[in-house]
């Protein structure tokens, strides 16, 4: 059973709020964000001097720390290795042939 099934919208709200606070602190613009059962979709505007790899690293590190602080006892029951939440990989792409409005609509229809 997924974490979403156990914690309902509480963990989703915690993740979204933390990602928004990270974005605010780093001057990223979240155009759209939605969660699915085991991942997050984000349409993000950022300065071209920032690397996608570092952005993802920051998002994963800071949200993991936050979630373990907030939901530690529950997460410890579901993760064999402490302080893990996200998988190692990620998918990122830039908007090319598709408009940002189409990507935003796709993200908003997730979950």
Backbone as CSV, one residue per row, in Angstrom:
resi,resn,N_x,N_y,N_z,CA_x,CA_y,CA_z,C_x,C_y,C_z
1,UNK,0.841,-1.176,0.000,0.000,0.000,0.000,0.889,1.244,0.000
2,UNK,0.520,2.240,-0.746,1.341,3.441,-0.874,1.270,4.303,0.379
3,UNK,2.261,5.170,0.518,2.259,6.114,1.634,1.031,7.009,1.551
4,UNK,0.646,7.359,0.329,-0.535,8.213,0.136,-1.760,7.564,0.767
5,UNK,-1.895,6.260,0.619,-3.042,5.565,1.182,-3.032,5.628,2.707
6,UNK,-1.844,5.609,3.312,-1.732,5.648,4.769,-1.921,7.051,5.347
7,UNK,-1.320,8.027,4.738,-1.324,9.380,5.301,-2.293,10.330,4.615
8,UNK,-2.942,9.865,3.555,-3.888,10.720,2.862,-3.194,11.941,2.280
9,UNK,-3.886,13.047,2.324,-3.372,14.275,1.736,-2.351,14.982,2.621
10,UNK,-2.167,14.529,3.849,-1.237,15.182,4.768,0.181,15.200,4.221
11,UNK,0.665,14.068,3.718,2.035,14.031,3.195,2.147,14.800,1.888
12,UNK,1.090,14.777,1.087,1.095,15.518,-0.178,1.209,17.014,0.098
13,UNK,0.423,17.493,1.041,0.493,18.907,1.398,1.863,19.276,1.948
14,UNK,2.440,18.395,2.762,3.770,18.656,3.331,4.828,18.745,2.234
15,UNK,4.771,17.848,1.267,5.730,17.871,0.155,5.556,19.141,-0.671
16,UNK,4.334,19.458,-1.036,4.080,20.637,-1.863,4.512,21.921,-1.153
17,UNK,4.191,22.035,0.120,4.578,23.230,0.876,6.089,23.358,0.972
18,UNK,6.774,22.237,1.209,8.238,22.286,1.314,8.855,22.632,-0.038
19,UNK,8.373,22.038,-1.113,8.892,22.368,-2.446,8.661,23.846,-2.749
20,UNK,7.501,24.369,-2.384,7.224,25.791,-2.611,8.184,26.666,-1.799
21,UNK,8.465,26.302,-0.559,9.381,27.111,0.251,10.807,27.050,-0.299
22,UNK,11.218,25.899,-0.815,12.535,25.773,-1.449,12.580,26.650,-2.695
23,UNK,11.526,26.583,-3.495,11.459,27.393,-4.721,11.537,28.886,-4.377
24,UNK,10.815,29.296,-3.367,10.843,30.706,-2.957,12.246,31.118,-2.516
25,UNK,12.894,30.268,-1.735,14.230,30.581,-1.226,15.275,30.675,-2.334
26,UNK,15.081,29.900,-3.405,16.054,29.866,-4.505,15.599,30.662,-5.729
27,UNK,14.493,31.361,-5.587,13.953,32.207,-6.666,13.561,31.393,-7.909
28,UNK,13.009,30.187,-7.676,12.440,29.397,-8.757,10.962,29.759,-8.855
29,UNK,10.410,29.615,-10.041,8.981,29.850,-10.222,8.288,28.518,-10.485
30,UNK,7.409,28.125,-9.593,6.619,26.915,-9.816,5.388,27.325,-10.613
31,UNK,5.345,26.895,-11.871,4.219,27.197,-12.752,3.095,26.211,-12.481
32,UNK,3.461,24.940,-12.280,2.483,23.891,-11.966,3.182,22.810,-11.166
33,UNK,2.427,22.204,-10.243,2.976,21.097,-9.453,1.822,20.192,-9.055
34,UNK,2.018,18.895,-9.235,1.012,17.921,-8.821,1.708,16.623,-8.456
35,UNK,1.128,15.902,-7.521,1.677,14.615,-7.113,0.880,13.490,-7.739
36,UNK,1.560,12.381,-7.931,0.920,11.140,-8.324,1.183,10.179,-7.173
37,UNK,0.848,8.908,-7.303,0.987,8.017,-6.145,2.427,7.844,-5.683
38,UNK,3.404,7.993,-6.588,4.792,7.786,-6.155,5.781,8.765,-6.777
39,UNK,5.302,9.899,-7.265,6.200,10.898,-7.819,5.519,12.263,-7.889
40,UNK,6.319,13.273,-8.216,5.829,14.648,-8.301,6.149,15.188,-9.682
41,UNK,5.196,15.884,-10.277,5.409,16.583,-11.539,5.535,18.065,-11.209
42,UNK,6.579,18.711,-11.747,6.761,20.137,-11.505,7.143,20.820,-12.814
43,UNK,6.441,21.894,-13.132,6.845,22.780,-14.226,7.489,23.969,-13.541
44,UNK,8.783,24.126,-13.751,9.584,25.042,-12.952,10.325,26.032,-13.836
45,UNK,10.253,27.290,-13.478,11.061,28.309,-14.121,12.249,28.602,-13.217
46,UNK,13.437,28.700,-13.808,14.633,28.924,-13.007,15.665,29.663,-13.841
47,UNK,16.628,30.251,-13.174,17.707,30.970,-13.841,18.571,29.973,-14.601
48,UNK,18.973,30.325,-15.781,19.752,29.410,-16.616,21.140,29.113,-16.050
49,UNK,21.567,29.864,-15.042,22.859,29.553,-14.415,22.730,28.400,-13.416
50,UNK,21.506,28.046,-13.048,21.274,26.898,-12.163,21.212,25.624,-12.996
51,UNK,21.756,24.549,-12.463,21.687,23.277,-13.194,20.491,22.464,-12.702
52,UNK,19.867,21.758,-13.614,18.730,20.911,-13.269,19.140,19.882,-12.226
53,UNK,20.312,19.316,-12.383,20.813,18.325,-11.438,20.862,18.887,-10.015
54,UNK,21.378,20.095,-9.858,21.455,20.702,-8.527,20.084,21.078,-7.983
55,UNK,19.185,21.489,-8.852,17.829,21.798,-8.413,17.156,20.542,-7.872
56,UNK,17.235,19.455,-8.620,16.623,18.194,-8.192,17.269,17.709,-6.895
57,UNK,18.583,17.792,-6.815,19.305,17.382,-5.605,18.810,18.172,-4.392
58,UNK,18.685,19.466,-4.543,18.205,20.309,-3.444,16.778,19.945,-3.054
59,UNK,15.904,19.791,-4.041,14.514,19.435,-3.753,14.423,18.103,-3.017
60,UNK,15.159,17.106,-3.489,15.107,15.788,-2.864,15.697,15.802,-1.461
61,UNK,16.850,16.442,-1.285,17.492,16.465,0.031,16.630,17.185,1.065
62,UNK,16.173,18.365,0.709,15.427,19.159,1.681,14.048,18.588,1.983
63,UNK,13.370,18.029,0.986,12.063,17.421,1.267,12.226,16.131,2.062
64,UNK,13.259,15.357,1.768,13.495,14.136,2.537,13.720,14.472,4.008
65,UNK,14.599,15.424,4.261,14.879,15.831,5.646,13.594,16.285,6.341
66,UNK,12.819,17.106,5.671,11.566,17.628,6.223,10.573,16.497,6.517
67,UNK,10.407,15.580,5.568,9.442,14.493,5.753,9.859,13.547,6.874
68,UNK,11.153,13.270,6.994,11.616,12.405,8.086,11.447,13.082,9.437
69,UNK,11.608,14.380,9.491,11.364,15.092,10.746,9.889,15.033,11.119
70,UNK,9.057,15.191,10.132,7.612,15.276,10.378,6.932,13.915,10.514
71,UNK,7.358,12.934,9.704,6.690,11.633,9.677,7.643,10.474,9.977
72,UNK,8.718,10.729,10.697,9.761,9.736,10.949,9.284,8.376,11.432
73,UNK,8.492,8.310,12.495,8.051,6.993,12.988,7.284,6.189,11.930
74,UNK,6.441,6.874,11.167,5.694,6.181,10.124,6.626,5.724,8.999
75,UNK,7.504,6.607,8.534,8.399,6.264,7.427,9.351,5.136,7.800
76,UNK,9.781,5.089,9.049,10.703,4.039,9.502,10.086,2.643,9.347
77,UNK,8.784,2.558,9.385,8.100,1.266,9.211,8.077,0.820,7.752
78,UNK,8.278,1.744,6.821,8.115,1.445,5.400,9.400,1.522,4.588
79,UNK,10.465,2.031,5.177,11.740,2.148,4.473,12.800,1.417,5.261
80,UNK,13.457,0.450,4.620,14.460,-0.351,5.318,15.727,0.438,5.599
81,UNK,16.001,1.463,4.815,17.195,2.279,5.011,16.755,3.659,5.486
82,UNK,17.174,4.026,6.661,16.738,5.286,7.248,17.144,6.492,6.407
83,UNK,16.284,7.462,6.413,16.484,8.755,5.756,16.406,8.693,4.240
84,UNK,15.759,7.688,3.733,15.521,7.578,2.291,14.055,7.912,2.050
85,UNK,13.778,8.612,0.986,12.392,8.825,0.592,12.242,8.746,-0.916
86,UNK,13.085,9.466,-1.650,13.002,9.492,-3.103,13.900,8.433,-3.718
87,UNK,13.590,8.020,-4.937,14.478,7.120,-5.678,15.687,7.910,-6.156
88,UNK,16.706,7.216,-6.629,17.927,7.868,-7.084,17.729,8.686,-8.361
89,UNK,16.843,8.267,-9.224,16.716,8.901,-10.528,15.678,10.002,-10.575
90,UNK,15.625,10.647,-11.722,14.605,11.652,-12.002,14.510,11.817,-13.512
91,UNK,13.410,12.395,-13.950,13.246,12.713,-15.361,13.065,14.218,-15.466
92,UNK,13.807,14.838,-16.349,13.680,16.278,-16.587,13.770,16.524,-18.084
93,UNK,13.001,17.480,-18.539,13.111,17.886,-19.934,12.772,19.363,-20.023
94,UNK,13.240,19.974,-21.089,12.908,21.371,-21.316,11.717,21.435,-22.260
95,UNK,11.043,22.559,-22.234,9.901,22.739,-23.127,10.446,23.112,-24.496
96,UNK,10.110,22.317,-25.471,10.585,22.567,-26.825,9.428,22.841,-27.747
97,UNK,8.927,21.796,-28.354,7.870,21.916,-29.351,6.481,22.082,-28.740
98,UNK,6.383,21.871,-27.432,5.085,21.941,-26.763,5.034,23.227,-25.936
99,UNK,3.896,23.854,-25.881,3.784,25.098,-25.116,3.745,24.805,-23.618
100,UNK,4.121,25.798,-22.828,4.081,25.636,-21.376,2.647,25.429,-20.898
101,UNK,1.662,25.977,-21.602,0.258,25.792,-21.224,-0.155,24.326,-21.334
102,UNK,0.321,23.630,-22.346,0.004,22.206,-22.515,0.665,21.386,-21.410
103,UNK,1.914,21.693,-21.096,2.616,20.993,-20.005,1.909,21.258,-18.683
104,UNK,1.534,22.507,-18.434,0.851,22.857,-17.209,-0.464,22.088,-17.081
105,UNK,-1.227,22.000,-18.149,-2.495,21.256,-18.127,-2.247,19.782,-17.837
106,UNK,-1.213,19.188,-18.440,-0.859,17.798,-18.181,-0.549,17.593,-16.701
107,UNK,0.274,18.464,-16.144,0.664,18.336,-14.726,-0.555,18.470,-13.827
108,UNK,-1.402,19.418,-14.096,-2.584,19.637,-13.263,-3.563,18.470,-13.303
109,UNK,-3.491,17.642,-14.334,-4.377,16.480,-14.444,-3.766,15.207,-13.885
110,UNK,-2.633,15.301,-13.207,-2.013,14.131,-12.585,-2.667,13.872,-11.238
111,UNK,-2.404,12.681,-10.705,-2.920,12.342,-9.384,-4.249,11.720,-9.497
